[in-house]
Amino acid sequence: MTTTTTYEIVIKGRATERFLRPLLDDFSIDHDVEGVTRLTGDVRDAAHLHGIVAHLTSVGAELVSIGPLTPTQQPATDSSTKNETSNPS
């Protein structure tokens, strides 16, 4: 049985769907805070996390922070924000 951990990954700038395409099935995308894109989702294991970081660095993303969320930090389940993306302003 694989245990997943919910992670928050913050990258600088407002990422587009094209930029985040490989991550859209696993992460919710939030642009609420000006100047950053926040990804929240379940990470299966270290290899999965390394793959996510490899993708983000390969497309030139500037990583601000990456870390697991504690149960009190995890956002309420809201399917309306899943896969929410938009074009840069």
Rosetta silent file (secondary structure, phi, psi, omega in degrees, C-alpha in Angstrom):
SEQUENCE: MTTTTTYEIVIKGRATERFLRPLLDDFSIDHDVEGVTRLTGDVRDAAHLHGIVAHLTSVGAELVSIGPLTPTQQPATDSSTKNETSNPS
SCORE:     score description
SCORE:     0.000 S_00000001
   1 L     0.000  127.872 -179.697    0.000    0.000    0.000 S_00000001
   2 L   -93.822  132.207  176.852    1.394    3.360   -1.044 S_00000001
   3 L  -100.158  130.378  177.834    0.942    6.314    1.241 S_00000001
   4 L  -100.347  156.470  176.852    0.661    9.711   -0.398 S_00000001
   5 E  -125.588  135.295  177.475    1.584   13.038    1.125 S_00000001
   6 E   -81.182  126.883 -179.607   -0.042   16.314    0.162 S_00000001
   7 E  -116.220  154.204  169.900    2.546   18.837   -0.979 S_00000001
   8 E  -117.583  126.503  177.961    2.475   22.528   -1.751 S_00000001
   9 E  -119.940  124.616 -178.708    4.807   23.725   -4.480 S_00000001
  10 E  -113.973  127.770  176.935    5.148   27.454   -5.026 S_00000001
  11 E  -122.723  150.269 -178.391    6.711   28.822   -8.192 S_00000001
  12 E   -73.597  136.802  176.512    7.410   32.403   -9.146 S_00000001
  13 L    94.922  176.014 -179.820    5.085   33.941  -11.708 S_00000001
  14 L  -103.147  102.366 -175.324    1.716   33.037  -13.141 S_00000001
  15 L   -77.464  143.959  178.741    2.077   29.653  -14.847 S_00000001
  16 L   -94.634  168.936  178.461   -0.068   28.761  -17.845 S_00000001
  17 H   -60.269  -41.241  179.950   -1.770   25.454  -18.674 S_00000001
  18 H   -58.551  -42.153 -179.116    0.866   24.725  -21.327 S_00000001
  19 H   -65.693  -38.419 -173.471    3.594   25.165  -18.726 S_00000001
  20 H  -102.829    2.845 -173.133    1.881   22.911  -16.157 S_00000001
  21 H   -41.712  -48.736 -178.092    0.233   20.353  -18.486 S_00000001
  22 H   -65.713  -14.690 -176.552    1.989   17.251  -17.060 S_00000001
  23 H  -102.554   -6.284 -171.100    0.883   18.226  -13.543 S_00000001
  24 L   -63.122  -30.979 -179.309   -2.770   19.084  -14.192 S_00000001
  25 L   -74.762  -26.085 -173.859   -4.176   15.670  -13.258 S_00000001
  26 L  -103.426  -15.517 -172.249   -2.423   15.551   -9.884 S_00000001
  27 E  -129.163  147.807  168.452   -2.442   19.151   -8.673 S_00000001
  28 E   -89.760  141.044 -178.345   -4.797   22.024   -7.986 S_00000001
  29 E  -112.964  132.046 -176.750   -3.463   25.312   -9.304 S_00000001
  30 E  -129.381  128.250  177.759   -3.991   28.550   -7.406 S_00000001
  31 L  -114.504   21.547 -174.686   -3.131   32.054   -8.617 S_00000001
  32 L   -63.860  -35.433 -179.406   -4.711   33.904   -5.669 S_00000001
  33 L   -90.798  124.019 -177.632   -1.454   35.373   -4.407 S_00000001
  34 L   -59.222  132.211  173.877   -0.031   37.934   -6.828 S_00000001
  35 L    90.735   -3.071  178.127    3.258   36.963   -8.399 S_00000001
  36 E  -139.918  158.619  171.751    3.210   33.228   -7.623 S_00000001
  37 E  -116.910  129.011 -178.739    1.517   30.033   -8.685 S_00000001
  38 E  -110.399  123.986  176.985    0.707   27.564   -5.929 S_00000001
  39 E  -107.431  131.006  178.397    0.317   23.865   -6.754 S_00000001
  40 E  -129.849  127.225  179.947   -1.288   21.582   -4.180 S_00000001
  41 E  -175.535  174.391 -177.512   -1.611   17.847   -4.618 S_00000001
  42 E   -85.790  134.284  177.063   -0.722   14.354   -3.545 S_00000001
  43 E  -113.201  126.083 -174.346    2.785   13.045   -4.111 S_00000001
  44 L   -71.473  -43.393 -175.957    3.139    9.253   -4.106 S_00000001
  45 L  -164.403 -178.093 -177.825    6.801    8.908   -3.222 S_00000001
  46 H   -61.640  -38.145  179.846   10.256   10.476   -3.553 S_00000001
  47 H   -63.327  -40.528  177.740   10.565    9.433   -7.208 S_00000001
  48 H   -62.031  -45.880  179.577    7.270   11.171   -8.019 S_00000001
  49 H   -61.500  -43.406  178.905    8.445   14.350   -6.252 S_00000001
  50 H   -63.144  -37.561  176.908   11.766   14.270   -8.103 S_00000001
  51 H   -64.039  -39.774  178.055    9.919   13.900  -11.413 S_00000001
  52 H   -63.593  -47.594  179.644    7.764   16.935  -10.621 S_00000001
  53 H   -63.299  -40.138  178.790   10.813   19.016   -9.725 S_00000001
  54 H   -61.107  -42.973  178.212   12.624   17.814  -12.860 S_00000001
  55 H   -61.947  -48.657 -176.796    9.690   18.933  -15.030 S_00000001
  56 H   -61.919  -41.318  179.286    9.479   22.336  -13.380 S_00000001
  57 H   -71.477  -32.172  179.775   13.205   22.983  -13.692 S_00000001
  58 H   -67.172  -25.870  178.173   13.247   21.752  -17.312 S_00000001
  59 L   -98.141    8.926  174.151   10.704   24.418  -18.256 S_00000001
  60 L    81.761   19.533  179.356   12.611   27.120  -16.389 S_00000001
  61 L   -69.434  140.408  174.471   10.306   27.512  -13.384 S_00000001
  62 L   -95.215  107.004 -178.515   11.750   29.426  -10.458 S_00000001
  63 E   -73.966  128.139  177.104   10.893   27.341   -7.394 S_00000001
  64 E   -94.060  -46.825  178.217   10.005   29.419   -4.342 S_00000001
  65 E  -160.153  154.366  175.381    9.190   26.557   -1.955 S_00000001
  66 E  -142.337  128.657  177.297    8.293   22.873   -1.812 S_00000001
  67 E  -170.303  155.942  177.695    7.002   21.133    1.262 S_00000001
  68 E   -72.618  148.573  175.774    4.486   18.724    2.711 S_00000001
  69 L   -96.736  139.358  173.365    1.322   20.132    4.226 S_00000001
  70 L   -78.237  161.736 -179.565    0.263   19.079    7.686 S_00000001
  71 L   -53.346  -33.147  179.913   -3.377   17.988    8.088 S_00000001
  72 L   -76.512  -19.339  179.139   -4.284   21.433    9.485 S_00000001
  73 L   -89.983  -17.111 -174.847   -2.711   23.194    6.477 S_00000001
  74 L   -67.774  134.237  179.932   -4.423   21.104    3.812 S_00000001
  75 L   -67.539  152.160  174.720   -7.082   22.945    1.855 S_00000001
  76 L   -63.546  147.095  179.144  -10.660   21.759    2.010 S_00000001
  77 L   -65.666  119.922 -179.670  -11.583   19.554   -0.926 S_00000001
  78 L  -142.247  101.869 -176.441  -12.980   21.843   -3.588 S_00000001
  79 L   -67.177  -14.102 -178.697  -13.271   20.419   -7.072 S_00000001
  80 L   -71.299  -21.680  179.042  -13.958   23.883   -8.496 S_00000001
  81 L   -96.847   -7.640  178.841  -10.269   24.834   -8.171 S_00000001
  82 E   -64.125  130.222  177.946   -8.927   21.571   -9.586 S_00000001
  83 L    63.506   26.026  178.579   -7.144   22.221  -12.843 S_00000001
  84 L   -81.073  119.252  177.878   -7.825   25.951  -12.745 S_00000001
  85 L  -138.314  161.824  174.818   -5.399   27.703  -15.054 S_00000001
  86 L  -152.768  168.013 -179.610   -5.312   30.874  -17.014 S_00000001
  87 L   -79.470  155.069  179.010   -3.126   32.713  -19.441 S_00000001
  88 L   -61.808  148.856  179.297   -0.568   35.246  -18.236 S_00000001
  89 L   -81.901    0.000    0.000   -1.826   38.787  -17.827 S_00000001
